[in-house]
């Protein structure tokens, strides 16, 4: 990854960095990825990870991984571990630059006292509801807190007693003294310390008060000498406050905050709050459910880190928000796996096929290529016998015009094997076809006829004698509508969960080589799509997740 070379696509952030380096403002760049450990990362975070670490790589700088662990009520070591695993899995390395906002709690507290002594902060007794009332609206200015003019000595005393745990949660807060008439609501004397008598996953019960994000984040950036602090557009209105804190304090640097558009991906949500709700309420089977847009979910489904990095490169960086089609993510996956996924055959809805003129009891081995896109992948041996299974949908009793698969009297090619012709059907009492009786051409071994006749249809199949039972989990979009921001009033995202987002197939069969697979391995099942071995796989139960179908709907949309 460190030596990975890619064609650099210019964007407004790179332009800023280029100008800063050219002017001598910075000798080298330092970026950071600052997640809150209150949930699992999703594909939107992957965009930010690839942006920050990718810029550091391309400019021979460094990127820090820093946990913004300032709200112990919602944080957990589980999330810390999962975030580090996700960043590593995506191919990035923070090396020795792992930090936590809690590393700076002592310094943050000292800076807060400094703001108090300079008359720029005060302890406020207003409740949460009163704070909201005093804040004002977008069209009306706020009102000064009745506690705004407390003396410096009183504020210091109260703040130190807050730290000592003398007051209950929510009874007091520390606020910056800025301007209650500011048109920017973030500048209306914002709270930057609150009382939370909750143990912290790193500091235990040392602290009874915790700093707010807007205060912590900018100072953490400054202490780490970050040059370019990249964040999504919702923080654009917070930038004046970011700069205000840094302008008031004797910090060693003043990073530049730059905002870019967050990722909006169709048929899903990019909110940790909503994702957590679906996990807790059982709408999905955990953070790593393959239907989830989490990195853990995408990894379990079978997406590759290379495909996600390619996706991040393709969507680029912009200032305006837009909706990205989920099909582009699948396109990047197919582009990656097409050249390296081993080919195998499996049937999802098996229909028995008997070759009447093939010797009973005979089993022969045929050569099958592992990947036509990679000659170095070599060949494998597959078994062929009198009794096979084909896909039920590959037979039509009364074929429509343009039908190139199997039908009565029609000849097709079996992949890697022989030409066959359907002669007769066997049906159950209800009319369901239970078996197809065919003949084969012994001179067409390998799927080619010596007399030069051409057959348009090619079917995949498995040998009945050694077919491997597999469970196949077929995934569709988590939500039934592409844009969850268009939900009518009175409805929620839960009203649009797709009831067919998961279909479990317990009667699929695979070729014999699939008996020995390991979780995480990926294959292309011929004509069916890309599949990955799920961690639920055991010796007695082999489970595959379909990552993506073969049909490239996204590319077709681009051409239309």
C-alpha positions as CSV (number, residue, x, y, z in Angstrom):
1,X,0.0,0.0,0.0
2,X,2.7,2.5,0.9
3,X,4.3,2.0,-2.5
4,X,1.0,1.8,-4.4
5,X,1.1,4.1,-7.4
6,X,-2.1,5.5,-9.0
7,X,-3.0,8.1,-11.5
8,X,-3.7,11.2,-9.3
9,X,-7.0,12.9,-10.0
10,X,-6.8,16.6,-9.1
11,X,-9.3,18.0,-6.7
12,X,-9.7,21.2,-4.7
13,X,-8.0,19.7,-1.6
14,X,-5.0,18.7,-3.5
15,X,-4.9,22.2,-5.0
16,X,-4.8,23.7,-1.5
17,X,-2.1,21.4,-0.4
18,X,0.0,22.0,-3.6
19,X,-0.3,25.8,-2.9
20,X,0.7,25.4,0.7
21,X,3.7,23.3,-0.1
22,X,4.8,25.7,-2.9
23,X,4.5,28.8,-0.7
24,X,6.5,27.2,2.0
25,X,3.7,27.3,4.5
26,X,4.3,23.6,5.2
27,X,7.4,21.5,4.5
28,X,5.3,18.3,4.6
29,X,1.7,17.5,5.3
30,X,0.1,15.7,8.3
31,X,-3.5,14.5,8.1
32,X,-5.6,12.5,10.5
33,X,-8.6,10.2,10.6
34,X,-10.5,11.0,13.9
35,X,-13.3,8.5,14.5
36,X,-15.6,8.4,17.5
37,X,-15.5,4.9,19.1
38,X,-19.3,4.8,19.4
39,X,-20.0,2.4,16.6
40,X,-18.6,0.5,13.7
41,X,-17.2,2.3,10.6
42,X,-19.2,2.4,7.4
43,X,-18.4,2.9,3.7
44,X,-18.7,6.7,4.2
45,X,-15.8,6.5,6.7
46,X,-13.9,4.4,4.2
47,X,-14.0,7.4,1.9
48,X,-12.5,9.6,4.6
49,X,-9.9,7.0,5.5
50,X,-8.7,6.6,1.9
51,X,-8.7,10.4,1.5
52,X,-6.6,11.1,4.6
53,X,-4.2,8.2,4.3
54,X,-4.0,8.5,0.6
55,X,-3.0,12.2,0.7
56,X,-0.3,11.4,3.3
57,X,1.0,8.6,1.0
58,X,1.0,10.7,-2.1
59,X,2.7,13.7,-0.5
60,X,5.2,11.6,1.6
61,X,3.6,12.9,4.7
62,X,1.9,11.1,7.6
63,X,-1.6,10.4,8.7
64,X,-2.6,9.9,12.4
65,X,-5.4,7.6,13.7
66,X,-6.9,9.5,16.6
67,X,-9.9,8.3,18.6
68,X,-12.2,11.1,19.6
69,X,-13.1,9.4,22.9
70,X,-14.8,12.3,24.8
71,X,-18.2,10.8,25.4
72,X,-17.8,7.7,27.6
73,X,-21.6,7.1,27.7
74,X,-21.6,5.8,24.1
75,X,-18.0,4.5,23.7
76,X,-16.7,1.0,24.0
77,X,-13.4,-0.9,23.6
78,X,-15.2,-3.1,21.1
79,X,-15.6,-0.1,18.8
80,X,-11.9,0.9,19.2
81,X,-10.8,-2.6,18.2
82,X,-13.1,-2.8,15.3
83,X,-12.0,0.6,13.9
84,X,-8.4,-0.4,14.0
85,X,-9.2,-3.7,12.3
86,X,-11.1,-1.9,9.6
87,X,-8.4,0.7,8.8
88,X,-5.7,-2.1,8.7
89,X,-8.0,-4.3,6.5
90,X,-8.4,-1.4,4.0
91,X,-4.6,-1.5,3.7
92,X,-3.5,1.6,5.7
93,X,-1.0,1.9,8.4
94,X,-0.8,4.7,11.0
95,X,2.6,3.3,12.2
96,X,3.5,4.9,15.5
97,X,0.9,7.7,15.1
98,X,-2.0,6.3,17.2
99,X,-3.6,8.8,19.5
100,X,-6.6,9.4,21.6
101,X,-8.3,12.6,22.6
102,X,-8.1,11.3,26.1
103,X,-4.3,11.6,25.8
104,X,-4.9,15.4,26.0
105,X,-7.5,15.6,28.9
106,X,-5.0,17.3,31.2
107,X,-3.9,19.8,28.6
108,X,-7.5,20.5,27.5
109,X,-8.4,21.1,31.1
110,X,-5.5,23.5,31.6
111,X,-6.5,25.4,28.4
112,X,-10.1,25.7,29.8
113,X,-8.8,27.2,33.0
114,X,-6.7,29.6,30.9
115,X,-9.9,30.7,29.0
116,X,-11.6,31.3,32.3
117,X,-8.8,33.4,33.7
118,X,-8.8,35.5,30.5
119,X,-12.5,36.2,30.9
120,X,-13.4,34.1,27.8
121,X,-15.3,31.3,29.5
122,X,-17.8,31.0,32.3
123,X,-19.7,28.3,34.3
124,X,-23.4,28.3,33.5
125,X,-26.2,26.7,35.5
126,X,-28.8,26.7,32.8
127,X,-30.4,23.3,32.1
128,X,-30.4,21.7,28.7
129,X,-33.9,23.0,27.9
130,X,-33.0,26.5,29.1
131,X,-29.8,26.5,27.0
132,X,-31.9,25.7,24.0
133,X,-34.4,28.5,24.8
134,X,-31.7,31.1,25.4
135,X,-29.8,30.2,22.2
136,X,-32.3,31.8,19.9
137,X,-33.1,30.8,16.4
138,X,-31.7,31.3,12.9
139,X,-33.8,34.5,12.6
140,X,-33.7,35.7,16.3
141,X,-30.6,36.4,18.4
142,X,-30.0,34.5,21.6
143,X,-30.0,35.9,25.1
144,X,-27.1,36.1,27.5
145,X,-27.1,33.6,30.3
146,X,-27.8,35.1,33.7
147,X,-24.5,33.5,34.8
148,X,-22.4,35.0,32.1
149,X,-21.0,37.8,34.3
150,X,-19.8,35.7,37.1
151,X,-16.3,36.7,38.3
152,X,-13.2,34.9,37.1
153,X,-12.6,33.7,40.7
154,X,-16.1,32.3,41.0
155,X,-15.9,30.6,37.6
156,X,-12.5,29.0,38.5
157,X,-13.8,27.8,41.8
158,X,-17.0,26.3,40.2
159,X,-15.1,24.7,37.4
160,X,-12.6,23.0,39.8
161,X,-15.5,21.8,41.9
162,X,-17.1,20.4,38.7
163,X,-13.9,18.5,38.1
164,X,-13.9,17.3,41.7
165,X,-17.4,15.8,41.1
166,X,-19.3,18.0,43.5
167,X,-22.3,18.6,41.2
168,X,-24.7,16.2,39.5
169,X,-24.8,15.5,35.8
170,X,-26.4,18.3,33.8
171,X,-26.4,20.8,36.6
172,X,-23.6,23.0,35.2
173,X,-21.5,23.4,32.1
174,X,-18.5,25.5,30.9
175,X,-19.3,27.8,28.1
176,X,-17.2,30.0,25.8
177,X,-18.0,33.7,26.0
178,X,-18.3,34.8,22.4
179,X,-21.5,36.4,21.0
180,X,-25.1,35.5,21.6
181,X,-26.2,37.6,18.6
182,X,-23.9,35.9,16.1
183,X,-25.7,34.7,12.9
184,X,-23.8,31.4,13.4
185,X,-25.5,29.5,16.2
186,X,-22.3,27.6,16.9
187,X,-20.8,30.9,18.1
188,X,-23.5,31.7,20.6
189,X,-21.5,31.0,23.8
190,X,-21.2,27.2,23.1
191,X,-20.8,24.6,25.8
192,X,-17.4,23.0,25.7
193,X,-17.3,21.1,29.0
194,X,-20.1,19.1,30.7
195,X,-20.5,16.9,33.7
196,X,-20.7,13.2,33.0
197,X,-20.1,10.9,36.0
198,X,-19.3,7.9,33.8
199,X,-16.2,5.8,33.8
200,X,-14.1,6.2,30.7
201,X,-12.7,3.1,28.9
202,X,-9.1,4.5,29.2
203,X,-9.1,6.9,32.1
204,X,-11.5,5.0,34.4
205,X,-13.1,7.3,37.0
206,X,-10.4,10.0,36.9
207,X,-12.6,12.5,35.2
208,X,-16.1,13.7,36.2
209,X,-16.2,16.3,33.4
210,X,-15.5,15.8,29.7
211,X,-14.8,18.2,26.9
212,X,-17.1,18.7,23.8
213,X,-16.1,17.7,20.3
214,X,-15.7,21.2,18.9
215,X,-13.2,22.2,21.6
216,X,-11.4,18.9,21.8
217,X,-11.0,18.3,18.1
218,X,-9.3,21.6,17.1
219,X,-6.9,21.5,20.0
220,X,-6.0,17.8,19.3
221,X,-5.3,18.8,15.7
222,X,-3.1,21.6,16.9
223,X,-1.1,19.6,19.4
224,X,-0.4,16.9,16.8
225,X,0.7,19.6,14.3
226,X,-2.0,18.6,11.8
227,X,-1.6,20.7,8.7
228,X,-4.9,20.0,6.9
229,X,-7.9,18.9,9.0
230,X,-10.4,17.4,6.5
231,X,-14.0,16.9,7.5
232,X,-17.4,16.6,5.9
233,X,-19.7,19.5,5.0
234,X,-21.8,19.4,8.1
235,X,-18.8,20.9,10.0
236,X,-18.5,23.9,7.7
237,X,-20.6,26.0,10.1
238,X,-18.3,24.8,13.0
239,X,-15.2,26.1,11.3
240,X,-15.4,29.6,12.9
241,X,-15.5,28.0,16.3
242,X,-12.6,25.7,15.4
243,X,-10.6,28.8,14.5
244,X,-11.8,30.8,17.5
245,X,-10.6,28.3,20.1
246,X,-7.2,28.1,18.4
247,X,-6.9,31.9,18.2
248,X,-7.5,32.3,21.9
249,X,-5.0,29.6,23.1
250,X,-1.2,29.2,23.0
251,X,-1.3,26.1,20.8
252,X,1.8,25.1,18.8
253,X,0.0,25.2,15.4
254,X,-3.1,26.4,13.7
255,X,-4.4,23.7,11.3
256,X,-6.7,24.5,8.4
257,X,-10.1,22.9,8.4
258,X,-11.3,21.9,4.9
259,X,-14.8,20.5,4.3
260,X,-15.8,18.1,1.5
261,X,-19.0,16.3,0.6
262,X,-19.8,13.2,2.6
263,X,-20.7,10.0,0.8
264,X,-24.4,9.3,0.1
265,X,-24.9,5.8,-1.2
266,X,-28.2,4.6,-2.6
267,X,-30.4,2.1,-0.9
268,X,-28.7,2.5,2.5
269,X,-28.1,5.0,5.4
270,X,-24.8,6.6,6.5
271,X,-25.8,7.3,10.1
272,X,-24.2,5.4,13.0
273,X,-27.3,6.2,15.1
274,X,-29.7,4.6,12.6
275,X,-27.4,1.7,12.0
276,X,-27.1,1.1,15.8
277,X,-30.9,1.2,16.0
278,X,-31.2,-1.5,13.4
279,X,-28.6,-3.6,15.2
280,X,-30.2,-3.2,18.6
281,X,-33.8,-3.7,17.3
282,X,-32.8,-6.9,15.4
283,X,-33.5,-5.7,11.9
284,X,-30.1,-7.0,11.0
285,X,-27.9,-9.7,12.6
286,X,-25.2,-7.4,13.9
287,X,-22.7,-4.8,12.8
288,X,-21.1,-7.2,10.4
289,X,-24.4,-8.3,8.8
290,X,-23.5,-8.5,5.0
291,X,-26.5,-6.2,4.2
292,X,-25.0,-3.4,6.3
293,X,-22.9,-0.6,4.8
294,X,-20.4,-1.1,7.6
295,X,-16.8,-2.0,6.6
296,X,-17.2,-5.1,8.7
297,X,-20.4,-6.0,6.8
298,X,-18.8,-5.4,3.4
299,X,-15.8,-7.5,4.5
300,X,-18.0,-10.4,5.6
301,X,-20.1,-10.2,2.4
302,X,-16.9,-10.6,0.5
303,X,-15.9,-7.2,-0.8
304,X,-12.1,-6.7,-1.2
305,X,-10.2,-3.8,0.3
306,X,-8.9,-3.1,-3.2
307,X,-12.4,-2.7,-4.6
308,X,-13.3,-0.3,-1.8
309,X,-10.2,1.8,-2.3
310,X,-11.0,1.9,-6.0
311,X,-14.5,3.0,-5.2
312,X,-13.2,5.8,-3.1
313,X,-10.9,6.9,-5.9
314,X,-13.7,6.8,-8.5
315,X,-16.2,8.9,-6.5
316,X,-13.5,11.5,-5.8
317,X,-13.8,14.6,-3.6
318,X,-16.2,17.4,-4.2
319,X,-17.8,20.3,-2.3
320,X,-21.4,19.5,-3.3
321,X,-23.3,16.5,-2.0
322,X,-24.6,13.9,-4.4
323,X,-26.1,10.4,-4.4
324,X,-23.7,7.6,-5.5
325,X,-25.3,4.5,-7.1
326,X,-24.6,1.3,-5.1
327,X,-24.0,-0.3,-8.5
328,X,-20.7,1.6,-8.8
329,X,-19.5,-0.2,-5.6
330,X,-20.4,-3.5,-7.2
331,X,-18.8,-2.5,-10.4
332,X,-15.5,-1.9,-8.6
333,X,-15.8,-5.3,-6.9
334,X,-16.4,-7.1,-10.2
335,X,-13.5,-5.2,-11.9
336,X,-11.2,-6.4,-9.1
337,X,-12.4,-10.0,-8.8
338,X,-12.7,-10.7,-12.5
339,X,-9.0,-10.9,-12.9
340,X,-8.3,-13.0,-9.8
341,X,-11.3,-14.9,-8.5
342,X,-11.2,-18.6,-9.2
343,X,-14.0,-19.9,-11.3
344,X,-16.2,-22.7,-10.0
345,X,-19.6,-24.2,-10.9
346,X,-22.6,-24.4,-8.7
347,X,-26.4,-24.7,-9.2
348,X,-28.8,-22.8,-6.9
349,X,-32.0,-24.6,-8.0
350,X,-30.9,-28.1,-9.0
351,X,-32.7,-29.9,-11.8
352,X,-31.6,-33.5,-12.4
353,X,-30.3,-34.3,-15.8
354,X,-29.5,-37.9,-17.0
355,X,-27.4,-38.6,-20.1
356,X,-29.1,-41.8,-21.4
357,X,-26.3,-42.9,-23.7
358,X,-23.5,-42.3,-21.2
359,X,-22.2,-45.5,-19.6
360,X,-23.7,-46.2,-16.2
361,X,-21.1,-46.0,-13.4
362,X,-18.5,-44.3,-15.5
363,X,-16.9,-41.2,-14.2
364,X,-14.3,-39.2,-16.1
365,X,-12.2,-36.2,-15.4
366,X,-12.3,-33.1,-17.5
367,X,-10.0,-30.0,-17.6
368,X,-11.5,-26.7,-16.4
369,X,-9.7,-23.4,-16.4
370,X,-9.5,-21.7,-13.0
371,X,-9.6,-18.1,-14.5
372,X,-9.7,-17.3,-18.2
373,X,-8.3,-13.8,-17.3
374,X,-5.2,-15.2,-15.6
375,X,-3.3,-18.0,-17.4
376,X,-1.1,-18.5,-14.4
377,X,-4.1,-19.7,-12.4
378,X,-3.9,-23.0,-14.3
379,X,-6.6,-25.7,-14.6
380,X,-8.4,-28.0,-12.3
381,X,-10.0,-31.4,-12.8
382,X,-13.8,-31.8,-12.6
383,X,-15.8,-35.0,-12.5
384,X,-18.4,-35.9,-15.2
385,X,-20.8,-38.8,-15.2
386,X,-24.2,-40.0,-16.4
387,X,-26.1,-38.0,-13.7
388,X,-25.8,-34.3,-13.4
389,X,-27.6,-31.3,-12.1
390,X,-28.3,-28.1,-14.1
391,X,-30.0,-24.8,-13.1
392,X,-33.7,-25.2,-13.2
393,X,-34.1,-21.9,-14.9
394,X,-31.9,-23.1,-17.8
395,X,-34.7,-25.4,-19.1
396,X,-37.9,-24.2,-20.7
397,X,-40.6,-26.6,-21.8
398,X,-42.1,-24.1,-24.2
399,X,-39.2,-21.9,-25.1
400,X,-39.8,-18.3,-26.1
401,X,-38.2,-16.6,-29.1
402,X,-34.5,-16.1,-28.6
403,X,-34.2,-18.9,-26.0
404,X,-30.7,-20.3,-26.2
405,X,-30.7,-22.6,-23.3
406,X,-32.1,-26.1,-23.0
407,X,-35.5,-27.2,-24.4
408,X,-37.0,-30.4,-25.8
409,X,-35.1,-31.3,-29.0
410,X,-32.6,-28.5,-28.4
411,X,-28.9,-28.9,-28.2
412,X,-26.6,-27.0,-25.8
413,X,-23.1,-27.1,-24.6
414,X,-22.2,-28.1,-21.0
415,X,-19.3,-26.0,-19.9
416,X,-15.9,-27.8,-20.1
417,X,-17.8,-31.0,-21.1
418,X,-20.0,-32.1,-24.1
419,X,-22.8,-31.2,-26.3
420,X,-26.2,-32.6,-25.1
421,X,-29.6,-32.7,-26.6
422,X,-32.8,-33.0,-24.6
423,X,-34.9,-36.0,-25.6
424,X,-37.5,-36.5,-22.9
425,X,-39.0,-35.1,-19.6
426,X,-40.0,-36.8,-16.4
427,X,-42.7,-35.0,-14.4
428,X,-44.3,-35.3,-11.0
429,X,-48.0,-35.7,-10.6
430,X,-48.4,-32.0,-10.2
431,X,-46.7,-31.4,-13.5
432,X,-43.4,-30.3,-12.1
433,X,-40.4,-31.4,-14.1
434,X,-38.2,-33.7,-11.9
435,X,-35.7,-35.0,-14.5
436,X,-34.5,-34.2,-18.0
437,X,-33.3,-37.1,-20.2
438,X,-30.7,-36.2,-22.7
439,X,-28.1,-37.7,-25.1
440,X,-24.6,-36.5,-25.5
441,X,-22.1,-36.3,-28.4
442,X,-19.0,-38.2,-27.4
443,X,-17.0,-36.4,-30.1
444,X,-17.6,-33.0,-28.5
445,X,-15.4,-33.5,-25.4
446,X,-14.3,-30.1,-24.0
447,X,-17.4,-28.5,-25.4
448,X,-16.4,-28.3,-29.0
449,X,-17.7,-30.3,-31.9
450,X,-15.3,-31.8,-34.5
451,X,-17.9,-31.3,-37.3
452,X,-17.9,-27.6,-36.7
453,X,-21.5,-27.2,-35.8
454,X,-22.2,-24.3,-33.5
455,X,-24.3,-24.2,-30.4
456,X,-25.3,-20.9,-28.9
457,X,-26.2,-22.0,-25.4
458,X,-23.7,-22.9,-22.7
459,X,-24.8,-24.2,-19.3
460,X,-23.0,-24.7,-16.0
461,X,-23.6,-28.0,-14.1
462,X,-22.4,-30.2,-11.3
463,X,-21.8,-33.9,-11.2
464,X,-24.4,-35.7,-9.1
465,X,-21.9,-38.3,-7.8
466,X,-19.7,-35.8,-5.9
467,X,-21.8,-32.6,-5.7
468,X,-21.2,-30.7,-2.5
469,X,-24.3,-29.3,-0.6
470,X,-23.8,-25.6,0.2
471,X,-25.9,-22.9,1.7
472,X,-26.1,-19.8,-0.3
473,X,-27.2,-16.5,1.1
474,X,-28.5,-14.1,-1.5
475,X,-28.4,-10.4,-0.6
476,X,-30.4,-7.5,-2.0
477,X,-30.5,-3.9,-1.0
478,X,-31.2,-3.2,2.7
479,X,-33.8,-0.6,1.8
480,X,-36.4,-0.7,-1.0
481,X,-35.9,2.9,-2.1
482,X,-32.7,4.5,-3.3
483,X,-32.8,7.8,-1.5
484,X,-33.7,7.7,2.2
485,X,-33.8,11.5,2.4
486,X,-37.0,11.5,0.4
487,X,-39.1,9.7,3.1
488,X,-42.6,11.3,3.4
489,X,-43.5,12.9,6.7
490,X,-44.8,10.4,9.2
491,X,-42.6,7.6,7.9
492,X,-39.2,6.4,9.0
493,X,-36.3,4.5,7.3
494,X,-37.6,1.4,9.1
495,X,-40.8,1.5,6.9
496,X,-38.6,1.0,3.9
497,X,-36.5,-2.0,5.0
498,X,-36.5,-4.5,2.1
499,X,-38.2,-7.7,3.2
500,X,-36.3,-9.6,0.5
501,X,-32.9,-8.2,1.5
502,X,-31.8,-11.8,2.5
503,X,-32.8,-15.1,0.9
504,X,-31.3,-18.3,2.2
505,X,-31.0,-21.2,-0.2
506,X,-30.3,-24.5,1.6
507,X,-30.6,-26.8,-1.5
508,X,-27.8,-25.4,-3.7
509,X,-25.0,-27.8,-4.9
510,X,-21.4,-27.0,-5.8
511,X,-18.7,-28.8,-7.6
512,X,-16.5,-31.1,-5.5
513,X,-13.6,-28.6,-5.2
514,X,-15.9,-26.5,-3.0
515,X,-15.7,-29.1,-0.2
516,X,-12.4,-27.6,0.9
517,X,-12.8,-23.9,1.3
518,X,-11.9,-21.4,4.0
519,X,-13.8,-18.4,5.3
520,X,-13.0,-15.3,3.3
521,X,-12.2,-17.1,0.0
522,X,-13.9,-15.6,-3.0
523,X,-15.0,-17.3,-6.2
524,X,-16.9,-16.6,-9.4
525,X,-19.7,-19.1,-9.8
526,X,-20.1,-19.4,-13.5
527,X,-23.1,-17.4,-14.8
528,X,-24.3,-16.7,-11.2
529,X,-22.0,-14.0,-9.8
530,X,-19.3,-13.6,-7.2
531,X,-19.5,-15.4,-3.9
532,X,-17.5,-15.5,-0.7
533,X,-17.2,-18.1,2.0
534,X,-18.9,-16.9,5.2
535,X,-17.4,-17.2,8.6
536,X,-20.3,-19.4,9.6
537,X,-18.8,-22.2,7.5
538,X,-17.9,-25.4,9.3
539,X,-16.8,-28.8,8.2
540,X,-20.4,-29.9,8.0
541,X,-21.9,-26.8,6.6
542,X,-20.4,-24.7,3.8
543,X,-21.9,-21.2,3.6
544,X,-21.5,-18.8,0.7
545,X,-22.5,-15.1,0.5
546,X,-23.3,-13.7,-2.9
547,X,-21.3,-10.5,-3.1
548,X,-22.6,-9.4,-6.5
549,X,-24.3,-10.7,-9.5
550,X,-22.4,-10.8,-12.8
551,X,-24.8,-8.3,-14.5
552,X,-23.2,-4.9,-14.6
553,X,-26.2,-2.6,-14.2
554,X,-24.1,0.4,-13.3
555,X,-22.0,0.3,-16.4
556,X,-25.1,0.0,-18.6
557,X,-26.6,3.0,-16.9
558,X,-23.5,5.1,-17.8
559,X,-23.9,4.1,-21.5
560,X,-27.6,4.9,-21.7
